[in-house]
């Protein structure tokens, strides 16, 4: 819808309808589970769509304010969400209860030091770190691979962001540009939230770390995103030219991948031709010719006679 109406997105009714109402319906359905983490990922997708579609900045201010208000309301409804917020604001308030997860994750990161204990040599996952296989897998990386391992993971996600945005920027198809940029923002944003709550910068939400946390559905969805980005990369103009000159190759023949077609913008509609304006004194279409002997013809003849006599009189005086 945003690509179809991209010429009208300066108007709020075309920018927000029907994308925002449909997103709000999805938010409500997911929150009925309840699943706040998935709702946050959907909100990231909505913000990315609005941003790359060219929404004004004041709209994002209203969206962030609405998200903060909704988070406070949802936190007051469920006690466990309220505990997460209070623990984030004061981690030492209940170190053995509500703040246990966050504190143990920081202890695991501190034990790793600069180079870590070694791959597979960490013992926090066996003794004191809950949910080490999915929610707090980044703390295990910090313990076993140290600060250097954590930086490498962050650089890999940064490279993913760069490659995804590069694919979006090099494509000429507006649909591919919007989808590629939104998928990249969603993937990297989810990773940033996971790392953020492990190191204590965000409240704990339970989002997995893409391609690293344990979980079948998360891995399948992430691989689907990478497959879409790889397909979008094949539709770049330079990639299409290279594929046509070099051929599909062994991998292309094995997967039966056809050479993509270049994007052609839709032809602009020509304005309808209007009937030419009639010249002064010209006979209009559908007008009946004046018959001889009619009152109109006699009046015109009398007028011509008067004009000729006046001209002769003026010529005689001259």
C-alpha positions, -999 to 999 in steps of 0.1 A, spaced: 0 0 0 28 25 8 45 18 -25 13 21 -45 4 54 -29 39 68 -27 29 99 -46 2 107 -20 22 100 12 25 137 20 -12 135 31 -17 118 65 -48 99 55 -29 81 27 2 76 49 -16 62 79 -46 44 65 -48 14 62 -13 5 74 -15 19 110 -50 5 118 -39 -30 105 -8 -28 126 -28 -18 157 -50 -48 151 -20 -71 150 -6 -55 182 -38 -62 200 -39 -98 189 -3 -105 199 -8 -88 233 -37 -111 240 -13 -140 241 3 -121 260 36 -116 242 52 -82 247 85 -91 229 68 -100 196 47 -68 199 79 -48 202 93 -64 170 61 -56 151 64 -20 164 100 -19 150 86 -31 116 59 -3 116 84 24 125 108 12 98 80 12 72 70 48 81 107 59 81 117 45 48 84 56 32 93 92 41 70 100 70 76 134 87 96 134 119 68 148 141 49 116 134 77 96 150 76 118 181 39 110 185 46 73 179 73 71 205 52 90 230 23 66 223 46 36 227 59 49 261 24 55 273 13 20 262 43 4 279 35 21 312 -2 10 309 8 -26 301 33 -27 329 7 -16 354 -17 -43 341 8 -72 346 29 -75 378 58 -93 361 62 -65 336 62 -40 365 89 -60 382 111 -58 351 108 -20 350 116 -15 387 145 -40 384 159 -20 354 156 12 374 172 -3 405 190 -36 399 201 -39 435 166 -36 450 161 -74 449 193 -92 438 181 -127 447 145 -123 433 134 -99 406 169 -87 397 185 -121 397 186 -126 359 201 -92 351 228 -94 378 239 -129 368 242 -118 332 265 -90 343 286 -114 364 290 -137 334 302 -108 312 326 -98 340 341 -133 343 350 -133 306 374 -104 308 391 -94 276 396 -128 258 372 -150 278 376 -185 294 376 -203 261 349 -216 238 328 -241 257 347 -235 290 321 -212 306 303 -225 336 277 -199 342 253 -217 318 254 -248 340 251 -232 374 238 -197 379 226 -181 346 189 -187 338 178 -190 301 214 -191 289 205 -209 257 181 -182 243 175 -149 262 210 -145 277 231 -162 251 251 -130 246 263 -132 283 276 -167 276 295 -153 245 310 -127 267 321 -152 293 336 -177 269 350 -153 242 354 -122 263 352 -86 252 368 -94 219 341 -121 211 313 -96 219 328 -70 196 331 -95 168 294 -104 172 284 -67 171 306 -61 141 288 -90 123 254 -75 130 267 -41 119 279 -57 86 244 -72 82 229 -37 86 254 -23 61 248 -50 35 210 -49 39 209 -11 35 233 -13 5 210 -37 -12 180 -14 -6 200 16 -19 212 0 -51 178 -13 -62 156 8 -84 123 -11 -76 106 10 -49 89 -22 -35 123 -39 -31 138 -8 -15 112 -6 11 110 -43 20 148 -47 21 154 -17 43 125 -27 67 137 -63 70 172 -52 78 160 -27 104 138 -53 121 166 -79 122 193 -56 135 168 -39 159 159 -72 175 196 -80 180 202 -45 195 173 -50 220 187 -84 231 222 -71 236 208 -40 253 189 -58 280 218 -83 286 243 -55 293 217 -36 314 208 -7 290 172 -19 285 145 -37 305 144 -75 300 119 -84 272 129 -119 263 137 -114 226 161 -139 211 194 -130 195 190 -138 157 209 -168 144 225 -174 178 198 -180 204 182 -215 205 148 -218 189 134 -233 157 109 -206 146 133 -178 152 160 -195 130 135 -203 102 122 -167 102 157 -152 102 169 -175 73 138 -165 54 148 -128 58 183 -136 45 169 -155 16 148 -124 7 178 -101 9 198 -124 -13 171 -125 -39 168 -87 -37 206 -85 -43 201 -104 -75 177 -77 -87 203 -49 -86 210 -34 -120 247 -43 -118 238 -79 -107 213 -83 -136 240 -72 -161 265 -96 -146 241 -125 -146 232 -119 -182 269 -117 -193 282 -146 -172 251 -168 -173 234 -185 -143 264 -206 -134 264 -240 -116 245 -228 -86 218 -211 -107 213 -242 -128 212 -264 -98 186 -242 -81 169 -234 -114 172 -197 -109 162 -176 -139 179 -143 -147 158 -115 -131 143 -88 -152 153 -52 -147 127 -29 -131 107 -7 -155 86 21 -140 50 21 -150 43 42 -180 27 76 -172 -8 81 -184 -12 107 -211 -38 134 -205 -69 130 -225 -70 153 -256 -95 181 -253 -115 195 -282 -98 225 -298 -114 258 -290 -134 274 -318 -120 305 -335 -139 338 -334 -165 337 -361 -160 300 -368 -191 278 -371 -195 257 -340 -201 219 -343 -237 211 -347 -247 246 -358 -271 248 -388 -261 269 -418 -282 300 -424 -306 297 -453 -309 324 -480 -339 346 -475 -341 340 -438 -342 369 -413 -306 363 -402 -293 364 -438 -312 396 -446 -299 413 -415 -263 403 -424 -267 416 -460 -281 449 -447 -252 453 -423 -226 447 -451 -244 473 -473 -242 499 -446 -205 492 -440 -197 495 -477 -215 528 -481 -197 542 -450 -164 532 -466 -172 549 -499 -184 581 -482 -151 583 -462 -131 577 -494 -150 605 -512 -143 630 -484 -106 620 -485 
